[in-house]
Amino acid sequence: MSFFERWLTLWVFLCIVAGTTVGVVAPELAQTIGGFEIAHVNLPVGLLIWVMIIPMLMKVDFDSLHQVRKQKSAIGITLFVNWAVKPFSMALLGWIFIRHVFAPFLPATQIDSYIAGLILLGAAPCTAMVFVWSNLCRGDANFTLTQVALNDLVMVFAFAPIVALLLGVSAIPVPWQTLFLSVVMYIVLPLAIAQFARHQLRQRGDPALRRALARIAPFSIVALLATLVLLFAFQGQAIVDQPLIIAMLAVPILLQGLLIAALGYWLNRKFCVAHAVAGPSTMIGASNFFELAVAVAIVLYGFDSGAALATVVGVLIEVPVMLWLVRLVNRSKPWYEAGLSPAQPVS
């Protein structure tokens, strides 16, 4: 884990403070930056999000998809948890906590927007940071690459329909055109650019690709932090007026991560998946592609929306939670392997 990745929660917290300060002290500056937009897409943020996402998508190797058959059980669990459980459990937790438990303490006009942000988080399983979590839990690198490639392929086709379905079920209007525009802008086009760049670099050899990925990796985190400063600049006054909003939004996000991790880990053990494979299979569902969620929330609902704030809270709590889960997976290895049936082959 790099220095910036290890301390990401601290950098996010500092960006929250800096952005909130700008929003309170100089709100006109944030509004000026927010005015640079075309077709409701803010140009500075759009550029930052591409800088954030493309280096991560360059790590995805679609050539690894041929290995899916080697880990059928684990891949099946990953797809089931990520696409059949996770988006719906997040919507349910949002409905319980935001629309009911915490509703009296939240601004009524933003409740739908908060839930929409949680849905966007739940429908965007991790793409890039899962490589970090996999490495920390001594995961199988080939399996991690395979599941990320397959997950991204599914995301291209499943993200928009699942988000639209859950927004509709939650009685939140679905901006279809904007939603599909977001998928094209922040999944399809960046993925195409990233894969083209990856192909060009691979022609120079794998060492050249690895060096390039190492050089551009910091750009993702810097762009993420710059985006957060802008987001919180727009949210500044609202956060000062109601600081507990972030804590209330964190509750369903935290519970979601723990629930999905427990389910994934248990299913892998149930189906006798090797521990080195179970680790990354568990981590991809427990973490989020928060860069995508932030980007789509901004396009769908705007900088100053509750949806954008909810996705940013996901960034704030993910790193410490995932580091704790990594430690738990590593320490529970004897328990995990003791439960594998000797009569069944480990997949």
C-alpha positions as CSV (number, residue, x, y, z in Angstrom):
1,M,0.0,0.0,0.0
2,S,1.4,3.4,-1.0
3,F,1.8,6.2,1.5
4,F,-1.2,8.1,0.1
5,E,-3.4,4.9,0.1
6,R,-2.4,4.0,3.7
7,W,-3.4,7.4,4.9
8,L,-6.4,8.0,2.6
9,T,-8.9,8.5,5.4
10,L,-6.7,11.3,6.8
11,W,-6.4,13.1,3.4
12,V,-10.2,12.7,2.9
13,F,-10.8,14.3,6.4
14,L,-8.4,17.2,5.6
15,C,-10.2,17.7,2.3
16,I,-13.5,17.8,4.1
17,V,-12.2,20.5,6.4
18,A,-10.7,22.5,3.6
19,G,-13.7,22.2,1.3
20,T,-16.2,23.0,4.1
21,T,-14.1,26.1,5.1
22,V,-14.1,27.3,1.5
23,G,-17.9,26.8,1.3
24,V,-18.5,28.8,4.4
25,V,-15.9,31.5,4.0
26,A,-15.9,32.0,0.2
27,P,-19.1,30.4,-1.2
28,E,-18.9,32.6,-4.3
29,L,-15.7,30.9,-5.3
30,A,-17.3,27.5,-5.2
31,Q,-20.3,28.8,-7.2
32,T,-18.0,30.2,-9.8
33,I,-16.3,26.9,-10.3
34,G,-19.7,25.2,-10.4
35,G,-20.7,27.5,-13.2
36,F,-18.2,26.0,-15.7
37,E,-20.5,23.4,-17.2
38,I,-21.9,22.1,-20.5
39,A,-25.1,20.1,-20.7
40,H,-25.2,20.0,-16.8
41,V,-21.7,18.4,-16.7
42,N,-19.2,20.4,-14.7
43,L,-16.0,20.6,-16.7
44,P,-13.4,20.9,-13.9
45,V,-15.0,18.0,-12.0
46,G,-15.5,15.9,-15.2
47,L,-11.8,16.3,-16.0
48,L,-10.8,15.4,-12.4
49,I,-13.0,12.3,-12.5
50,W,-11.5,11.0,-15.7
51,V,-8.0,11.6,-14.2
52,M,-9.3,9.6,-11.2
53,I,-10.8,6.7,-13.0
54,I,-8.7,6.0,-16.1
55,P,-5.5,5.0,-14.3
56,M,-7.5,2.5,-12.2
57,L,-9.2,1.0,-15.3
58,M,-5.8,0.6,-16.9
59,K,-5.1,-2.1,-14.4
60,V,-7.9,-4.2,-15.7
61,D,-6.8,-7.0,-18.0
62,F,-9.7,-8.5,-20.0
63,D,-7.4,-11.2,-21.3
64,S,-7.7,-12.8,-17.9
65,L,-11.4,-13.7,-18.5
66,H,-10.4,-17.0,-19.9
67,Q,-9.5,-18.1,-16.3
68,V,-13.1,-17.8,-15.1
69,R,-13.6,-21.5,-15.4
70,K,-10.7,-22.2,-13.0
71,Q,-12.5,-20.6,-10.1
72,K,-16.2,-21.1,-10.9
73,S,-17.4,-21.3,-7.3
74,A,-15.6,-18.1,-6.2
75,I,-16.6,-16.2,-9.4
76,G,-20.2,-17.3,-8.9
77,I,-20.1,-16.0,-5.3
78,T,-18.6,-12.7,-6.4
79,L,-21.3,-12.1,-9.1
80,F,-24.1,-13.2,-6.7
81,V,-23.0,-11.0,-3.9
82,N,-22.1,-7.9,-6.0
83,W,-25.1,-7.9,-8.3
84,A,-27.9,-9.9,-6.7
85,V,-27.5,-8.9,-3.1
86,K,-25.3,-5.8,-2.6
87,P,-27.4,-3.1,-4.5
88,F,-30.6,-4.3,-2.9
89,S,-29.3,-4.6,0.7
90,M,-27.9,-1.0,0.4
91,A,-31.3,0.3,-0.8
92,L,-33.0,-1.6,2.1
93,L,-30.6,-0.2,4.7
94,G,-31.0,3.3,3.2
95,W,-34.8,2.9,3.5
96,I,-34.6,1.8,7.1
97,F,-32.1,4.3,8.4
98,I,-32.5,7.4,6.2
99,R,-36.3,7.3,5.5
100,H,-37.3,6.1,9.0
101,V,-34.8,5.9,11.8
102,F,-32.9,9.2,11.1
103,A,-35.6,10.9,9.1
104,P,-36.6,13.3,11.9
105,F,-33.0,14.6,12.1
106,L,-32.4,15.1,8.4
107,P,-33.5,17.8,6.0
108,A,-36.7,16.5,4.5
109,T,-35.9,17.8,1.1
110,Q,-32.7,15.8,0.9
111,I,-33.9,12.4,2.1
112,D,-34.6,11.0,-1.4
113,S,-31.2,12.3,-2.6
114,Y,-29.4,10.7,0.3
115,I,-31.0,7.3,-0.5
116,A,-30.1,7.8,-4.2
117,G,-26.4,8.3,-3.2
118,L,-26.5,5.1,-1.1
119,I,-28.0,3.2,-4.0
120,L,-25.2,4.5,-6.3
121,L,-22.6,3.3,-3.8
122,G,-24.3,-0.1,-3.5
123,A,-24.5,-0.6,-7.3
124,A,-20.8,0.1,-7.8
125,P,-18.6,-2.7,-6.4
126,C,-14.9,-2.1,-6.1
127,T,-12.6,-2.0,-9.2
128,A,-9.2,-0.6,-8.3
129,M,-8.7,-0.7,-4.5
130,V,-9.5,-4.4,-4.5
131,F,-6.0,-5.0,-5.9
132,V,-4.7,-3.4,-2.7
133,W,-7.0,-5.3,-0.4
134,S,-6.2,-8.6,-2.2
135,N,-2.5,-8.0,-1.8
136,L,-2.8,-7.2,1.9
137,C,-4.8,-10.4,2.6
138,R,-2.4,-12.5,0.6
139,G,-5.0,-13.1,-2.1
140,D,-4.5,-15.0,-5.4
141,A,-3.4,-12.3,-7.9
142,N,-4.7,-14.1,-10.9
143,F,-8.2,-14.6,-9.4
144,T,-8.3,-10.9,-8.3
145,L,-7.5,-9.8,-11.9
146,T,-10.1,-12.2,-13.3
147,Q,-12.9,-11.1,-11.0
148,V,-12.2,-7.4,-11.5
149,A,-12.2,-7.8,-15.3
150,L,-15.5,-9.7,-15.2
151,N,-17.0,-7.3,-12.7
152,D,-16.2,-4.3,-14.9
153,L,-17.7,-6.1,-17.9
154,V,-20.9,-6.7,-16.0
155,M,-20.9,-3.1,-14.7
156,V,-21.1,-1.7,-18.2
157,F,-24.4,-3.4,-18.8
158,A,-25.9,-3.8,-15.3
159,F,-25.1,-0.5,-13.5
160,A,-27.7,1.7,-15.1
161,P,-30.7,-0.8,-15.0
162,I,-30.1,-1.7,-11.4
163,V,-29.8,1.9,-10.3
164,A,-32.9,2.8,-12.3
165,L,-34.8,-0.1,-10.8
166,L,-33.9,0.7,-7.2
167,L,-34.5,4.4,-7.6
168,G,-38.0,3.5,-9.0
169,V,-38.7,1.1,-6.1
170,S,-37.6,3.9,-3.7
171,A,-40.1,6.3,-5.4
172,I,-37.3,8.5,-6.6
173,P,-37.7,9.9,-10.1
174,V,-35.3,8.2,-12.6
175,P,-33.5,10.7,-14.9
176,W,-33.0,8.1,-17.6
177,Q,-31.2,10.2,-20.1
178,T,-28.8,11.6,-17.5
179,L,-28.2,8.1,-16.1
180,F,-27.3,6.6,-19.4
181,L,-25.1,9.6,-20.2
182,S,-23.3,9.0,-16.9
183,V,-22.7,5.4,-17.8
184,V,-21.2,6.4,-21.1
185,M,-19.1,9.2,-19.7
186,Y,-17.8,7.5,-16.6
187,I,-17.8,3.8,-17.5
188,V,-17.8,3.2,-21.2
189,L,-15.5,6.0,-22.5
190,P,-12.9,5.8,-19.6
191,L,-12.8,2.1,-20.0
192,A,-12.2,2.3,-23.7
193,I,-9.5,4.9,-23.3
194,A,-7.9,3.0,-20.5
195,Q,-7.8,-0.3,-22.4
196,F,-6.4,1.5,-25.5
197,A,-3.6,3.0,-23.5
198,R,-3.0,-0.3,-21.8
199,H,-2.7,-2.0,-25.2
200,Q,-0.3,0.6,-26.5
201,L,1.9,0.2,-23.4
202,R,1.8,-3.6,-23.5
203,Q,3.3,-3.5,-27.0
204,R,6.4,-2.1,-25.3
205,G,6.5,-5.0,-22.9
206,D,5.0,-5.8,-19.5
207,P,7.8,-3.9,-17.6
208,A,6.9,-0.7,-19.5
209,L,3.2,-1.2,-18.5
210,R,4.1,-1.7,-14.9
211,R,6.3,1.4,-14.8
212,A,3.6,3.5,-16.4
213,L,0.9,2.2,-14.0
214,A,3.2,3.0,-11.1
215,R,3.8,6.6,-12.4
216,I,0.2,7.5,-13.0
217,A,-1.3,5.8,-9.9
218,P,-0.9,8.9,-7.6
219,F,-2.9,11.0,-10.1
220,S,-6.0,9.0,-9.2
221,I,-5.8,9.9,-5.5
222,V,-4.9,13.5,-6.1
223,A,-7.8,13.9,-8.5
224,L,-10.1,12.3,-5.9
225,L,-9.0,14.6,-3.2
226,A,-9.4,17.7,-5.4
227,T,-12.9,16.5,-6.3
228,L,-13.7,16.1,-2.6
229,V,-12.6,19.7,-1.8
230,L,-15.0,21.0,-4.5
231,L,-17.8,18.8,-3.3
232,F,-17.5,19.9,0.3
233,A,-17.1,23.5,-0.8
234,F,-20.7,23.2,-2.2
235,Q,-21.9,21.4,0.9
236,G,-20.0,23.6,3.4
237,Q,-22.9,25.6,4.9
238,A,-25.2,22.5,5.1
239,I,-22.5,20.6,7.0
240,V,-21.9,23.4,9.4
241,D,-25.6,23.7,10.0
242,Q,-26.1,19.9,10.6
243,P,-22.7,18.2,11.3
244,L,-24.4,14.9,12.4
245,I,-25.6,14.2,8.8
246,I,-22.2,12.6,8.0
247,A,-22.4,10.3,11.0
248,M,-26.0,9.3,10.1
249,L,-25.1,8.6,6.5
250,A,-22.1,6.5,7.7
251,V,-24.3,4.1,9.6
252,P,-26.0,2.2,6.7
253,I,-22.7,2.4,4.7
254,L,-20.8,0.8,7.5
255,L,-23.4,-1.9,8.1
256,Q,-23.5,-2.7,4.4
257,G,-19.8,-3.3,4.3
258,L,-19.8,-5.6,7.3
259,L,-22.9,-7.5,6.0
260,I,-21.6,-8.0,2.5
261,A,-18.1,-9.1,3.8
262,A,-19.6,-11.6,6.2
263,L,-21.9,-13.0,3.5
264,G,-19.1,-13.3,0.9
265,Y,-16.7,-14.9,3.4
266,W,-19.2,-17.4,4.6
267,L,-20.3,-18.4,1.2
268,N,-16.7,-19.0,0.1
269,R,-16.1,-21.2,3.1
270,K,-19.4,-23.0,2.5
271,F,-18.3,-23.9,-1.0
272,C,-14.8,-24.8,0.0
273,V,-13.0,-22.0,-1.8
274,A,-9.3,-21.7,-1.0
275,H,-8.5,-18.9,1.5
276,A,-6.3,-17.1,-1.0
277,V,-9.3,-16.8,-3.3
278,A,-11.9,-16.2,-0.6
279,G,-10.0,-13.0,0.5
280,P,-10.3,-11.0,-2.7
281,S,-13.7,-12.5,-3.4
282,T,-14.9,-11.1,-0.1
283,M,-13.1,-7.7,-0.5
284,I,-14.5,-6.8,-3.9
285,G,-18.1,-6.8,-2.6
286,A,-17.3,-5.2,0.8
287,S,-15.7,-2.1,-0.9
288,N,-17.1,0.3,-3.5
289,F,-16.1,1.9,-6.7
290,F,-16.7,5.2,-5.0
291,E,-15.1,7.2,-7.7
292,L,-17.9,6.1,-10.1
293,A,-20.5,6.6,-7.5
294,V,-19.3,10.2,-6.8
295,A,-19.2,11.0,-10.5
296,V,-22.7,9.7,-11.3
297,A,-24.1,11.4,-8.2
298,I,-22.7,14.8,-9.3
299,V,-24.1,14.4,-12.8
300,L,-27.5,13.1,-11.7
301,Y,-28.2,15.4,-8.8
302,G,-25.5,18.1,-8.6
303,F,-22.6,19.2,-6.4
304,D,-24.7,20.4,-3.6
305,S,-27.0,17.3,-3.5
306,G,-27.5,14.8,-0.7
307,A,-26.5,12.1,-3.1
308,A,-23.1,13.6,-3.7
309,L,-22.6,13.9,0.0
310,A,-23.6,10.3,0.7
311,T,-21.1,9.0,-1.8
312,V,-18.4,11.0,-0.3
313,V,-19.1,9.6,3.1
314,G,-18.5,6.2,1.5
315,V,-15.0,7.4,0.7
316,L,-14.4,8.6,4.2
317,I,-15.1,5.3,6.0
318,E,-14.0,2.8,3.4
319,V,-10.3,2.7,4.1
320,P,-10.3,2.1,7.9
321,V,-13.2,-0.5,7.5
322,M,-11.4,-2.4,4.8
323,L,-8.1,-2.4,6.6
324,W,-9.9,-3.9,9.6
325,L,-11.6,-6.5,7.4
326,V,-8.3,-7.4,5.8
327,R,-6.8,-8.0,9.3
328,L,-9.9,-10.1,10.3
329,V,-9.6,-12.3,7.1
330,N,-5.9,-12.9,7.7
331,R,-6.3,-13.7,11.4
332,S,-9.3,-16.0,10.7
333,K,-7.4,-18.2,8.2
334,P,-7.0,-21.2,10.6
335,W,-10.7,-21.0,11.5
336,Y,-11.6,-20.7,7.8
337,E,-9.5,-23.7,6.7
338,A,-10.6,-25.8,9.6
339,G,-14.1,-25.6,8.2
340,L,-13.2,-26.8,4.7
341,S,-14.5,-30.3,4.2
342,P,-11.6,-32.8,3.4
343,A,-14.1,-34.7,1.2
344,Q,-14.6,-31.8,-1.1
345,P,-12.0,-30.4,-3.5
346,V,-11.0,-26.9,-2.8
347,S,-11.9,-24.7,-5.8
